[in-house]
Amino acid sequence: MMPTNSARVPVIEVAGLTKRYPGALAVDDVDLSVHAGQIYALLGLNGAGKTTLIRMLLGMIAPTGGSAKVLGAAVTTGQRSAWARTGYLVEAPAAYPELTVRENLHLYARLRRLKHPGRHVEDIIERLALTPYAARRARTLSMGNLQRLALAKALIHTPDLLILDEPVNGLDPVGVVEIRTLLTDLAHQQGTTVLISSHLLAEVARLNGRIAILHQGRLLAEHDATSLDQHRRRHVNISTRDNATADRILRDHGYHPGPGLLLTDERALARPEEVATILVEAGVPPTELRLVKEDLEAYFLRIVGADHA
Ligand code: ATP
């Protein structure tokens, strides 16, 4: 396991990584770096290139350009030097349907050549809240529990690096919260590095890690919680009983109201109470005046240019 003071040790280093298919540039000249104990989320719409990027990091497909290093070793297809220290979930969760949860995990522990497979199996069953299902055949599991079993497989050998492609797909809200807690505990308490992909900005923002926005194969922006907040647009939302008059008065005072009396002037954002005073003194008091922050999904769609879709 990584020592907890290794916060700046690079675990994933990607430079100019590119994957060109005959009909598509799936990943286009991506640079990124993930350090030990960090939660790093690749955020993008369907087809953004997340899965292709992850598959290249795992050596499952070869890049057409650039390079990637994982846990200190250059990634090449078929080469598995980082395998023992990496856990991953990249396909739809799969398990042997006729075997129980426990039997599936035993099989996996043996494939991983773990010294004390039984101990690892029981430990991961407990950590992923699979105890009530341990004796159930995999084919009888709900989608959420099947996903949990797949995560248990990815985590059974206590990897230093966990790579998950859309890990909360198919989970109900309770399952989503459980996975979030699990990932943040792994990163913060055990120093596990977590790379996940998702199309849900609000969900990855809650992980409080780093977020890379991927679109059409390109990395458009990288954020932490603070910079994400700073990049969200703000506006002042006003309602009055006579919006036409309010619009005129606001213009007379140098504001630039948009449709629906929406103000984005810096002055209004800094001192919304002045707007209220002006309208009250002009006899069109606001019935509502709110400082509104662009929501996360709207920000994401704006950045990828899909806000008019
Ligand atoms: P999704 O969430 O839908 O899986 P994604 O962000 O993971 O999306 P990718 O699956 O990496 O996106 O796909 C990126 C682009 O590359 C898409 O345009 C896709 O059609 C294309 N692509 C992926 N695999 C292949 C392939 N084997 N041959 C040709 N094009 C491909």
Boltz pocket constraint, residues with backbone or C-beta under 6 A from the ligand:
constraints:
  - pocket:
      binder: B
      contacts: [[A, 21], [A, 22], [A, 23], [A, 24], [A, 25], [A, 26], [A, 27], [A, 44], [A, 45], [A, 46], [A, 47], [A, 48], [A, 49], [A, 50], [A, 51], [A, 52], [A, 53]]
      max_distance: 6.0
